[in-house]
Amino acid sequence: MADHGHHATDIPQMDYAEHERTYQGFMHFAEVGTVACLAIVAALAVGGTKHAWGVALIGTLLTLVGTVVGIASKSIAWKAPAVPFALMMVALVLL
């Protein structure tokens, strides 16, 4: 039978720089995704409670655009989908 065991000399060293880069990317995606989910829920609340489904649709589309911009740009990040979230919260209060 073949020996498939690992020996102490066969273990490669961790690439800590790549590990940090992957973690930062995951955190960036998690931040943007969380705010985008909140904006979608706010849009659904506007449509469901105020029966303003047109406003909710516009808010959802703005959220999708803001999410793409937020994921593409690390300097803007979660702030891009936060704009439609704020607009949907204002619509929820004012409508």
trRosetta pair geometry for C-beta under 8 A, 3 or more apart (Angstrom, degrees):
i j d omega theta_ij theta_ji phi_ij phi_ji
6 10 5.1 -138 -160 76 78 126
6 11 6.3 72 168 -65 126 85
7 10 4.8 93 55 -3 76 107
7 11 8.0 -136 90 -20 45 80
8 11 6.4 -43 -160 8 36 112
14 19 6.4 9 169 -35 110 138
15 18 4.0 25 117 24 118 116
15 19 6.3 154 92 -21 65 86
16 19 5.2 -52 -144 36 36 118
16 20 6.3 37 157 -19 68 103
17 20 5.9 -53 -150 36 30 109
17 21 6.4 30 152 -19 63 107
18 21 5.5 -52 -144 37 34 113
18 22 6.3 35 155 -19 66 105
19 22 5.9 -56 -149 36 28 110
19 23 6.4 27 153 -18 63 108
20 23 5.6 -55 -146 38 31 112
20 24 6.2 32 156 -19 66 106
21 24 5.8 -53 -146 36 29 111
21 25 6.4 31 153 -18 62 107
22 25 5.7 -55 -150 37 31 112
22 26 6.4 32 152 -19 65 105
23 26 5.7 -54 -148 36 32 112
23 27 6.3 30 155 -17 66 106
24 27 5.8 -54 -146 38 31 110
24 28 6.3 36 153 -23 64 106
25 28 5.6 -52 -147 34 31 114
25 29 6.4 28 156 -15 64 106
26 29 5.8 -57 -148 39 30 109
26 30 6.1 31 154 -21 66 109
27 30 5.5 -53 -143 37 31 113
27 31 6.3 34 157 -21 65 104
28 31 6.1 -55 -151 33 27 109
28 32 6.5 17 157 -9 63 109
28 71 7.4 114 137 -133 103 58
28 74 6.0 -53 -129 -120 141 90
28 77 6.2 -107 -149 -126 86 106
29 32 6.1 -60 -145 43 29 105
29 33 5.8 28 159 -18 66 116
29 71 6.6 39 -109 -123 73 101
30 33 5.8 -58 -138 42 25 111
30 34 6.2 30 160 -25 62 107
31 34 6.0 -55 -148 30 25 110
31 35 6.8 15 159 -9 61 106
31 77 6.0 5 101 171 131 112
31 78 4.4 -87 148 -61 102 122
32 35 6.2 -61 -152 41 30 104
32 36 6.1 31 152 -21 66 111
32 67 6.1 119 161 -145 106 70
32 70 4.2 159 -131 126 121 124
32 71 5.4 176 109 -69 167 72
32 77 6.0 -126 -68 -175 98 62
32 78 5.3 -142 -87 -89 53 63
32 80 7.4 8 -134 53 104 104
32 81 6.2 111 -165 9 72 126
33 36 5.5 -56 -143 38 31 114
33 37 6.3 35 157 -22 66 103
33 67 7.5 64 -95 -144 49 115
34 37 5.8 -53 -150 33 29 111
34 38 6.6 30 151 -17 62 104
34 78 7.5 -15 63 -125 92 123
35 38 5.6 -52 -151 36 36 114
35 39 6.4 38 150 -21 66 104
35 70 7.6 -140 68 -156 126 171
35 78 4.6 123 -8 -163 147 95
35 81 4.5 138 112 87 104 111
35 82 5.3 -51 -171 -68 138 75
35 85 6.1 -98 -180 -30 85 150
36 39 5.6 -53 -149 35 33 112
36 40 6.5 34 153 -19 65 103
36 63 5.7 121 -149 177 77 102
36 66 7.2 177 -101 93 91 98
36 67 4.3 46 -102 -92 139 118
36 70 7.5 -159 -56 50 109 146
36 81 4.2 -74 -80 -152 71 165
37 40 5.7 -52 -148 36 33 111
37 41 6.4 33 154 -17 65 105
38 41 5.7 -55 -148 38 32 111
38 42 6.3 33 152 -20 65 105
38 85 5.4 31 106 -125 100 132
39 42 5.6 -52 -147 36 32 113
39 43 6.4 35 152 -20 64 103
39 59 6.9 -155 170 166 92 98
39 62 8.0 -114 169 94 136 90
39 63 4.2 168 115 -112 131 123
39 66 7.4 25 45 68 178 138
39 81 5.2 -131 -7 171 147 96
39 82 7.6 -143 -65 -104 119 23
39 84 4.8 67 -161 96 134 99
39 85 3.8 -95 -88 -74 87 81
39 88 6.1 133 -156 15 68 140
40 43 5.6 -51 -148 35 33 112
40 44 6.4 33 152 -17 64 104
40 60 6.2 59 -121 -118 76 84
40 63 5.7 172 -64 130 72 167
41 44 5.6 -52 -148 38 33 112
41 45 6.4 38 150 -23 64 103
42 45 5.4 -51 -149 33 34 115
42 46 6.6 38 151 -21 64 99
42 59 7.1 -111 100 164 92 145
42 85 5.7 113 20 -145 150 65
42 88 3.6 114 125 114 115 131
42 89 5.7 -56 -150 -60 140 68
42 92 6.4 -101 -167 -35 88 135
43 46 5.7 -48 -151 31 34 112
43 47 6.5 28 152 -12 65 106
43 55 7.9 -159 -145 122 79 71
43 56 4.4 117 174 -154 82 74
43 57 7.8 137 -179 -45 123 17
43 59 3.8 -176 -105 99 110 123
43 60 4.8 155 144 -58 165 77
43 63 6.7 -105 -27 -18 140 139
43 84 7.5 -6 -61 155 115 111
43 88 5.0 -85 -69 -119 61 143
44 47 5.7 -55 -146 42 34 109
44 48 5.8 24 159 -13 69 115
44 56 6.5 90 -85 -155 27 129
45 48 5.9 -59 -134 45 27 105
45 49 5.7 -2 177 6 67 116
45 88 7.5 103 56 160 98 112
45 92 5.7 11 111 -109 113 130
46 49 7.0 -64 -124 48 16 88
46 50 5.3 -33 -168 35 57 121
46 52 5.5 -58 158 67 93 106
46 55 5.6 -96 146 102 135 112
46 56 4.8 178 83 -79 103 90
46 59 6.5 95 38 10 147 156
46 88 5.5 -118 -28 -159 132 87
46 91 5.0 20 -120 110 136 118
46 92 5.2 -107 -83 -77 82 78
46 95 6.7 74 -152 40 93 145
47 50 7.3 -49 -90 57 9 80
47 51 7.2 36 -174 -123 45 20
47 52 6.3 -109 -100 72 46 54
47 53 4.4 63 -138 -101 105 63
47 55 7.4 -171 -73 70 72 79
47 56 3.3 -24 -52 -31 107 163
47 57 7.8 87 -84 -33 128 66
48 51 7.8 -5 178 -69 11 49
49 92 7.2 51 66 -143 128 90
50 55 7.7 -25 92 56 129 135
50 91 7.4 -138 40 148 164 89
50 92 6.9 -153 -25 -126 131 51
50 95 4.3 55 -159 110 150 123
52 55 4.1 4 142 27 114 119
52 56 6.2 134 100 -21 71 89
52 91 6.9 -133 89 170 150 119
52 95 5.3 -55 -25 -175 150 160
53 56 5.1 -52 -143 40 40 117
53 57 6.2 47 154 -25 68 100
54 57 5.7 -49 -148 31 30 112
54 58 6.6 29 152 -15 62 104
55 58 5.7 -53 -149 38 33 111
55 59 6.2 35 151 -19 65 108
55 91 5.4 175 162 -163 139 150
55 95 7.0 -156 36 -69 168 155
56 59 5.5 -54 -146 39 31 114
56 60 6.3 35 153 -22 65 104
56 88 7.7 67 -115 -128 60 110
57 60 5.7 -52 -147 34 31 112
57 61 6.5 28 155 -15 64 105
58 61 5.8 -55 -148 39 31 109
58 62 6.3 31 154 -17 65 107
59 62 5.7 -54 -144 39 30 111
59 63 6.3 36 153 -24 63 105
59 84 5.3 137 -159 -176 71 107
59 87 6.3 -166 -113 97 98 108
59 88 4.5 86 -149 -80 147 107
59 91 7.1 -118 -65 28 136 152
60 63 5.5 -52 -149 33 31 115
60 64 6.6 33 153 -19 64 101
61 64 5.7 -50 -150 33 34 112
61 65 6.6 31 153 -14 65 104
62 65 5.8 -55 -148 40 34 109
62 66 6.0 33 154 -17 67 110
62 83 7.3 -103 159 100 119 98
62 84 3.9 157 109 -92 112 129
62 87 7.1 -6 95 54 158 146
63 66 5.6 -57 -142 42 29 111
63 67 6.1 34 156 -25 65 105
63 81 5.5 52 -150 -143 72 96
63 84 4.5 -129 -69 86 70 152
63 85 7.4 84 -104 -53 104 70
64 67 5.7 -51 -146 31 29 113
64 68 6.7 28 156 -16 61 103
65 68 5.9 -55 -153 35 32 109
65 69 6.4 28 152 -14 66 108
66 69 5.6 -56 -144 41 33 110
66 70 5.9 35 156 -21 67 109
66 80 4.0 173 -168 147 80 84
66 81 4.1 142 117 -84 117 53
66 82 7.7 -153 170 22 142 42
66 83 5.9 -164 -110 47 143 101
66 84 5.5 -153 0 0 148 113
67 70 5.6 -54 -142 38 29 112
67 71 6.3 26 159 -16 64 106
67 80 7.0 178 -65 105 20 113
67 81 5.0 41 -72 -72 68 124
68 71 6.1 -56 -145 37 28 106
68 72 6.2 22 157 -15 63 113
69 72 5.8 -62 -144 41 28 109
69 73 6.0 -14 170 17 67 113
69 76 6.2 -36 140 92 96 151
69 80 4.4 -167 89 -149 106 154
70 73 6.7 -73 -131 55 21 82
70 76 5.7 -116 -110 108 59 100
70 77 5.5 42 -164 176 88 20
70 78 6.1 74 -157 -87 135 21
70 79 7.1 170 -109 52 106 52
70 80 3.6 -152 -60 46 92 123
70 81 5.4 -59 -16 -13 151 90
73 76 4.3 45 99 22 121 105
73 77 7.1 -110 102 -43 71 46
73 80 7.4 110 56 -42 111 137
74 77 5.9 24 -163 -66 40 95
76 79 5.3 -112 -177 59 68 104
76 80 4.9 57 143 -44 121 103
77 80 7.2 176 87 5 22 95
78 81 6.6 -62 -163 47 52 93
78 82 6.0 63 142 -37 75 111
79 82 5.1 -57 -146 31 36 123
79 83 7.2 50 158 -34 65 88
80 83 6.6 -45 -169 9 31 108
81 84 6.2 -49 -161 40 55 102
81 85 6.3 61 143 -24 72 107
82 85 5.2 -56 -148 40 39 119
82 86 6.2 42 154 -22 71 102
83 86 5.9 -53 -150 34 29 108
83 87 6.5 27 152 -16 63 107
84 87 5.3 -53 -144 40 39 114
84 88 6.1 40 157 -20 70 103
85 88 5.9 -56 -148 37 29 108
85 89 6.4 29 153 -19 63 106
86 89 5.7 -54 -147 36 32 112
86 90 6.4 33 153 -18 65 104
87 90 5.7 -53 -149 37 32 111
87 91 6.3 32 152 -17 65 106
88 91 5.4 -50 -143 39 34 113
88 92 6.2 41 152 -26 64 102
89 92 5.5 -48 -147 31 32 115
89 93 6.7 26 153 -14 62 104
90 93 5.9 -59 -152 38 32 106
90 94 5.9 8 161 -3 70 117
91 94 6.1 -65 -129 49 28 96
91 95 5.3 17 179 -15 70 118
92 95 6.9 -43 -114 35 16 100
